[in-house]
Amino acid sequence: MLLENKVAIVTGGSKGIGRGIAVKFAMEGCDVVIADVDLKESEETLNEVKKMGRDGLVVACDITNSDKVRELVKATVTKFGKVDILVNNAGMGANAGPTTSVATIPEDEWDKVVAINLKGAFLCCKEVVPLMKEKGNGIIINLSSLGAVHPPGVHPHYHAAKAGILGLTYDMARELGPSNIRVNAIMPGPIRTPFYDPIVKDMSDEEKAAFFDMLNNLAPLRRMGTPEDIAGAALFLASELSAFVTGAVIPVTGGLPLQPSNH
Ligand SMILES: NC(=O)c1ccc[n+]([C@@H]2O[C@H](COP(=O)([O-])OP(=O)(O)OC[C@H]3O[C@@H](n4cnc5c(N)ncnc54)[C@H](O)[C@@H]3O)[C@@H](O)[C@H]2O)c1
């Protein structure tokens, strides 16, 4: 067991990558707090955590709301007494079609996308870091995106926010290393999750099939990733296997931005 008797908060843990991480951590002996706005799916993740023999908690939390984040951390400490690992995973894509020119994004849409994908991580860190400092150790894992450095489409608010996550990761790694708190990021490529639901919702079945076929053939490994692929990297970063790793960004992209060869 790589995470025996650890306690993790996974934001956006109700589905997709967050659920994959929550279940993987539970398999390795970790109790998991699922912080999300989707309570129904969060309960399902909690069931899966319990099936692995671990305890957990669902907390209704919009990570863009500092009061809710404070309540999240309080509820975690009340039930489990500590926070060993924070996974800043909650996020959302830009939902205004395949391209959203910087010239036409409404200001409130910019604010919303940046708040969910960047400010939320800041608010969670702000609450958790003092506890980790007091405890003398901690692990923070932030979810960026390959789009932060190689945008596959035009979504400046989403990509800027995910690039901001990289800056936050590097800065915090520097500040918090001496406090024995490691801060790293994962940079996913295309991962098959409900993240794509808003993107494909108006497509016909044929269009959807063609879209996922395209994504499945984009990377040298010739498939989309799965939540388990990301959970493997998260487990590495959360465990002592990565004891000397901080300020790192791990691409989990099937090889992107390398192009597949035809040989
Ligand atoms: N799926 C991909 O291809 C991909 C690629 C690169 C990066 N990412 C990033 O990985 C992370 C997880 O993505 P996913 O594919 O699992 O997405 P997803 O849409 O399947 O899951 C995101 C989760 O975040 C939750 N959430 C959204 N807004 C929230 C808020 N304000 N407060 C709390 N929870 C909130 C949702 O309810 C959902 O459970 C995100 O940060 C995403 O940007 C995903």
The ligand as a Gaussian input file, in Angstrom:
#p B3LYP/6-31G(d) Opt

LIG

0 1
 N      -10.546000      15.197000     -19.985000
 C       -9.535000      15.798000     -20.618000
 O       -9.278000      15.542000     -21.806000
 C       -8.676000      16.793000     -19.887000
 C       -7.539000      17.277000     -20.545000
 C       -6.715000      18.201000     -19.901000
 C       -7.017000      18.620000     -18.624000
 N       -8.134000      18.133000     -17.998000
 C       -8.400000      18.627000     -16.648000
 O       -8.539000      17.541000     -15.743000
 C       -9.447000      17.891000     -14.698000
 C      -10.528000      16.832000     -14.601000
 O      -11.210000      16.779000     -15.848000
 P      -12.248000      15.644000     -16.244000
 O      -11.942000      15.262000     -17.638000
 O      -12.362000      14.615000     -15.198000
 O      -13.590000      16.542000     -16.277000
 P      -15.093000      16.158000     -15.854000
 O      -15.953000      17.208000     -16.467000
 O      -15.362000      14.726000     -16.173000
 O      -15.070000      16.316000     -14.270000
 C      -14.864000      17.579000     -13.673000
 C      -15.453000      17.561000     -12.283000
 O      -15.304000      18.856000     -11.711000
 C      -16.515000      19.212000     -11.071000
 N      -16.630000      20.669000     -10.972000
 C      -16.838000      21.556000     -11.979000
 N      -16.918000      22.797000     -11.493000
 C      -16.746000      22.696000     -10.147000
 C      -16.726000      23.638000      -9.093000
 N      -16.894000      24.948000      -9.313000
 N      -16.525000      23.192000      -7.819000
 C      -16.350000      21.866000      -7.588000
 N      -16.367000      20.929000      -8.553000
 C      -16.571000      21.349000      -9.808000
 C      -17.588000      18.585000     -11.948000
 O      -18.834000      18.453000     -11.272000
 C      -16.947000      17.249000     -12.286000
 O      -17.231000      16.267000     -11.304000
 C       -9.989000      19.269000     -15.042000
 O       -9.245000      20.240000     -14.328000
 C       -9.712000      19.393000     -16.538000
 O       -9.591000      20.728000     -16.939000
 C       -8.961000      17.236000     -18.603000

